[in-house]
Amino acid sequence: VVVLGLARSGVAVAEWFHRIGAKVVVNDKKERSQCPEADTLSALGISVICGGHPDDLLDRDVALVVKNPGIPYTIAPIQRAQELGIEIVTEVEIASLLAGRRMIGITGSNGKTTTTTLVTQMLEASGRKAVAAGNIGRALTEAALATEEDVWLVAELSSFQLKGTVSFRPKVACLLNLYETHLDYHGTMEDYAASKAKLFANLTEEDVAVYNRDDAFCRSLAPKLRARLFPFSMKEALECGVFVRDGRIVAAREGGEAEELIAIREIAMKGSHNIENALAAAAAALSAGAEAEAVRSVLSGFRGVEHRLEFVREKDGVQFYNDSKATNPTATVRSIEAFEGRPVVLVCGG
C-alpha cells in the first residue's frame, strides 16, 4: 500500500495498514525535516520516502494508493497509478470500512462545519455517543479506530475527500448545497458536482438521504436515490422532512404527525444560512435517533463555530465579527445578509 501525503490522515492510515500486516510505503514531497511524523512511522518499520516522488514508487505489486485529499490527480504518481490500474482512494474509504454502519456523512459547499457540530451536539444531548471528525478535527481513520461500536462518527466531508471513494456508505448522508467553488482543483463544475454526489452513491433502502429541497442540484439527485428521503426546506412545507412553518421549525416524519421543534427567533445563530444549517442538522440528527427536545436545546444555545460569524467584541458602538471560514463569495454574501440591512464594513482578502 502506498500512502501519499504525511498529514494526520495519512499517518493514521499508514499505521493501521501496517498493524494488519500490509507492506506500507509513505511518500511526501516535503523534505524529511518538514515531516515530524516520519521518524515515528519509521520506528514502526514503515518505509518513509520524503523530498519528492521517485520514479519507481509505484509498480504492479502495489495493491492500493491512499492519497491525501488535497493532492491533485495530475501529479506523476497518481497518473502512474491510473496507468497501472491501481485503485486510488482517500482516507474516507478506509475509515468507512472501519466505522461500519455508524457513520453520518455531511457535505456541501457551505455550512459543513456548523452542521457537523450541531448534529454531534444534538446526539450527545440525546444521551448518545458521537464524535465529529474528518474535515473537522480528528482524522476519520483515527476516530474510527479509537471509538467504540456504539459511537456515531459524524463526518464532515469535502469534495476532495469524496472524489476518492468507491464503496463509502454512511448510514445517514446529508447534502447541504452546491455552489461554484474549488474549480482550481476539480477543473469543471461537472467534476465538482459528481464528487459531492458520491456521498449518496452506495446508499440503499436501509439508509437515509438528507438533502436541501431548495437547492436545484440537491433536488435533482433525489429521484435517483434508493435511500429513504428526509429533505429540509426553508421555502415549502414537506409531507416528510424538516421545514419552516409560521416562523417555526417543524419535523414531519413518515406516517406520523408534524412536530414543532423550535421558533426561528429562539435560535441562537445569526442569519438565514444558519437557519438552513439548523434544518439540515435537525433532519440528520433525528434520522440518527436524536430526540426532539435535544434538537431544541442545542439550537437555542449554540452560537456558531469558531471563525464563522464569530462575535469578537463591541468597541465604540461597533460590533466586530470574525468570518474567516467564509472561503467563497457565496458564504461571504450570506454572512453580510445576516445583518439585515445594518451598515456593514467588510474587511476581506485572500
Buried (B, 14 or more C-beta within 10 A) or exposed (E): BBBBBBBBBBBBBBBBBBEEEBBBBBBBBEEBEEBEBBEBBEEEEBBBBBBEBEEEBBEEEBEBBBBBBEBEBEEEBBEBBEEEEBBBBBBBBBBBEBBEEBBBBBBBBBBBBBBBBBBBBBBBBBEBEBBBBBBBBBBBBBBBBEBEEEBBBBBBBBBBBBBBBBEBBBBBBBBBBBBEBBEEBBEEBEBBBBBBBBBBBBBEEEBBBBBBBBBEBBBEBBEEBEBBBBBBBBEEEBEBBBBBEEEBBBBBBEEEEBBEBBBBEBBEBBBEBBBBBBBBBBBBBBBBEBBBEBBBBBBEEBEBBEBBBBEEEEEEEEEEBEBEBBBEEBBBEBBBEBBEEEEEEEEEEE
